[in-house]
């Protein structure tokens, strides 16, 4: 954990990659898009993965 935080602080994990798009065929979502698209999960108290759309 400590070394991960140190690496992040030093910018060693700041690497641009297109791996998500290559693997999924879709551009990755931003954190804002993810929160917007899946906010219904906590708004509706979804507790089962089968109810995720």
PyMOL commands that set and color helices and strands:
alter all, ss='L'
color gray80, all
select helices_A, chain A and resi 2-9+19-24+31-43+49-51
alter helices_A, ss='H'
color red, helices_A
deselect
rebuild
show_as cartoon
